[in-house]
């Protein structure tokens, strides 16, 4: 901790606080709202050094030999070599495929900008290899000593640590008296980062010790003085400062264009969500009207009721399907553009001339590519359903309930935007006209028939309607998207179901909505991020909020019951309740605590896995945890009961169980992200069945829960669904969809064998009762 004050000199070493420019910048950032800072201000050197900007997103370590891909994402050279498959590298962040140069990944452009920042960070942490304390770099050269004395100062121009005597001599020498010598403690605290950064010089890779100071215009290559006298002697060259002045405006203009496109994407995304909310509100209102009307008619008309509700659900699902595809595309474009813009802004704000020019070609190409990319058009207005009731309700030949669709009223702002002719606007308009035409045709049909159709006519009519439905589903089945973060396509089609056969046997469960409640409490400093759920006593659940580092207790109807204390610094990930104890994973450890928070034991887990799923055994005195592809089962007293790999040793290294639960019979069900499957195995690790069918929609399987009859409920977060499998591993179909209010579901749990608890990404919890037709 330091206080801002005046500069002072003691024994030839200047000791002072951060520069006035740094202090003003910090005060300005504190006084401005966070949203304004993020949009207006450029990234600071302090932010670049303290954030994860210098960490490789593959190995999560500090960047080593940083190489920049054409998409402007930077990784270690060795990490990129591991991703080289068939002469191509796929960026782990934006998923863009990049061809590898013939010379290998080493031929990718070296990120001199990151190298310069890394040199600054390494200089802070420099010290003696044995004691770890900084030593003087000049004493071994001057006095012939094997090691230097303790360093107390640093020369920013020479980038050397100096002892007190060498610092005094450094300031008195004719050659170095103008060098900037500062206090070492202040330097390592970061007070002089900006000054040290200004004095850094990019070194020529061909001539060690020579700084890059020229740009060869025909070759677009950075040169030192020796390079200038070599093959580039007759080429027109510019000093770096002059070259940056001539090229920087062009980069700034491209960056401004991408910023403008980002604003349009943000506005379109907000409008899409508002249109979807309006559709849901109207659909809920119409659904209520349908229910009220259906209660007043005879039992013979229940078939028409189900038909209309099905039409309403199909329309909402189709609209939400189209909206999700557009939102995914918008968010993907926005993320890619933001990342490129942030990188370019960092380079322009913090990079040296040589660094800016070395990256200028890649940045220009990427920004032009983003600026010229076809952006998503304005929001497509959803066709809103409307219920029409015919007066002759008691005519049994009458269709009492029928939906009609109409376009929402267009505001003046939308009219102006529509008239501007955004790219792709014709497609949106044609889609809206087609939906309006279909709605009018449906409303134009006669609501009542003069006579009842003969069996032959009825059969022909049903056949025609079935053909129309098949054609419509066939068109929708062609619409697929890429799974975010994966290369497999996500299908938005309903899961294949066997409902006609199961309904006849009374086996297929259906959801009955019970409660919904938020989990954010007044004492929370951040928005909840629910990473674990488990039953905790009768009609109660335990919620692991990793963001706020707390285990919260709630009743099923949303009453807050308090917390189970966790050790300080722990961020609980997965949680399971045992007899008078709670087990949870956090920071690569498995904890068992009492309800009062007393730690009974802890076990270290593998560091190769970012999260560890925890599940309680039905007996209540053992807990299972997934560790690097295998399952470990611990007794309540802390000893290891068993350890197995699903499928045996032949499956070693081929499993990654991200979610885990147990069945009432003590078997294990897990979501395997490496095999992209749901695996069911017994207590010895023998795989009983494994599901890899099309019901996963090309997504990674999410959280799993098992009810009292052995039915398995699998979460598919990317498509906002919970699908159901029978105890033998056959897919039965969709159990919950976006129509039930699911939006990015995270984890689930089963309470009392009949209540499915679903947590969403926004911290909300929905509770559904699993009801069987025979119950």
DANOR-V304585 format. One record per backbone hydrogen bond with DSSP energy under -0.5 kcal/mol. CO is the residue of the C=O (numbers start at 0). NH is the residue of the N-H. Records with the same first field share a line. If there is no record, write none. Layout:
CO: NH  NH
This chain:
7: 14
9: 12
11: 13
12: 9
13: 15  182
14: 7
18: 22
19: 23
20: 24
21: 25
22: 26
23: 27
24: 28
25: 29
26: 30
27: 31
32: 36
33: 37
34: 38
35: 39
36: 40
43: 47
44: 48
45: 49
46: 50
50: 53
51: 54
53: 62
55: 59
60: 55
63: 76
64: 76
65: 110
66: 74
67: 108
68: 71
72: 68
74: 66
75: 79
76: 80
77: 81
78: 82
79: 82  83
80: 83
82: 84
83: 85
84: 87
86: 99
87: 84
88: 90  97
90: 94
95: 90
97: 88
100: 103
103: 106
104: 107
108: 67
109: 111
110: 114
111: 115
112: 116
113: 117
114: 118
115: 119
116: 120
117: 121
118: 122
119: 123
120: 124
122: 125
127: 131
132: 127
133: 150
137: 140  141
138: 142  143  144
148: 135
151: 183
152: 161
153: 155  181
154: 158  159
159: 154
160: 136
161: 151  152
162: 166
163: 167
164: 168
165: 169
166: 170
167: 171
168: 172
172: 176
175: 178
178: 180
179: 155  181
180: 13
181: 153
182: 186
183: 187
184: 188
185: 190
186: 189
189: 192
190: 18
191: 195
192: 196
193: 197
194: 198
195: 199
196: 199
201: 211
206: 209
209: 203
212: 239
213: 222
214: 216  237
215: 219  220
220: 215
222: 212  213
223: 227
224: 228
226: 229  231
229: 232
231: 234
235: 216
237: 214
238: 242
239: 243
240: 244
241: 245
242: 246
243: 247
244: 248
246: 250
247: 251
248: 252
249: 253
250: 254
251: 255
252: 256
253: 257
254: 258
255: 259
256: 260
257: 261
258: 262
259: 263
260: 264
261: 265
262: 266
263: 267
264: 268
265: 269
266: 270
267: 271
268: 272
269: 273
270: 274
271: 275
272: 276
273: 277
274: 278
275: 279
276: 280
277: 281
278: 282
279: 283
280: 284
281: 285
282: 286
283: 287
284: 288
285: 289
286: 290
287: 291
288: 292
289: 293
290: 294
291: 295
292: 295
293: 296
297: 300
298: 301
300: 304
301: 305
302: 306
303: 307
304: 308
305: 309
306: 310
307: 311
308: 312
309: 313
310: 314
311: 315
312: 316
313: 317
314: 318
315: 319
316: 320
317: 321
318: 322
319: 323
320: 324
321: 325
322: 326
323: 327
324: 328
325: 329
326: 330
327: 331
328: 332
329: 333
330: 334
331: 335
332: 336
333: 337
334: 338
335: 339
336: 340
337: 341
338: 342
339: 343
340: 344
341: 345
342: 346
343: 347
344: 348
345: 349  350
346: 350
351: 355
352: 356
353: 357
354: 358
355: 359
356: 360
358: 362
359: 363
360: 364
361: 365
362: 366
363: 367
364: 368
365: 369
366: 370
367: 371
372: 374
378: 380
381: 383  407
383: 405
385: 403
387: 401
390: 392
391: 394
393: 395
394: 397
396: 448
397: 399
399: 389
401: 387
403: 385
405: 383
410: 414
411: 415
412: 416
413: 417
414: 418
415: 419
416: 419
417: 420
421: 424
423: 427
424: 428
425: 429
426: 430
427: 431
428: 432
429: 433
430: 434
431: 435
432: 436
433: 437
434: 438
435: 439
436: 440
437: 441
438: 442
439: 443
440: 444
446: 398
453: 457
454: 458
455: 459
456: 460
457: 461
458: 462
459: 463
460: 464
461: 465
462: 466
463: 467
464: 468
465: 469
466: 470
467: 471
468: 472
469: 473
470: 474
471: 475
472: 476
473: 477
474: 477
475: 478
477: 479
478: 491
480: 489
482: 485
487: 482
488: 490
489: 480
497: 500  501
498: 502
499: 503
500: 504
501: 505  506
502: 505
505: 773
506: 508
507: 772
509: 770
511: 768
514: 766
516: 764
520: 523
528: 530  545  546
531: 543
533: 541
536: 539
538: 555
539: 535
540: 553
541: 533
542: 544  551
543: 530  531  545
544: 548  549
549: 544  551
550: 563
551: 542
552: 560  561
553: 540
554: 557
558: 554
561: 552
562: 564
563: 550
566: 569
569: 571
573: 584
575: 582
577: 579  580
580: 577
581: 592
582: 575
583: 590
584: 572
585: 588
587: 604
588: 585  590
589: 602
590: 583
591: 599  600
592: 581
593: 596
597: 593
600: 591
602: 589
605: 608
612: 625
614: 623
616: 619
619: 578
620: 635
621: 616
622: 633
623: 614
624: 631
626: 629
629: 626
630: 643
631: 624
632: 640  641
633: 622
634: 637
638: 634  640
641: 632
643: 630
644: 647
647: 650
648: 651
650: 653
655: 657  672
658: 670
660: 668
662: 665
666: 662
667: 680
668: 660
669: 671  678
670: 657  658  672
671: 675  676
676: 671  678
677: 690
678: 669
679: 687  688
680: 667
681: 684
684: 646
685: 681
688: 679
689: 691
690: 677
692: 695
693: 696
695: 698
696: 490
702: 714
704: 712
706: 709
710: 706
711: 713  724
712: 704
713: 722
714: 701  716
715: 718  720
716: 719
720: 715
721: 734  735
722: 713
723: 731  732
724: 711
725: 728
729: 725
731: 497
732: 723
735: 721
736: 739  741
737: 740
742: 760
743: 760
745: 702
746: 758
748: 756
750: 753  754
752: 707
753: 755  769
754: 750  756
755: 757  767
756: 748
757: 765
758: 745
759: 762
762: 518
763: 759
764: 516
765: 757
766: 513  514
767: 755
768: 511  770
770: 509
771: 774
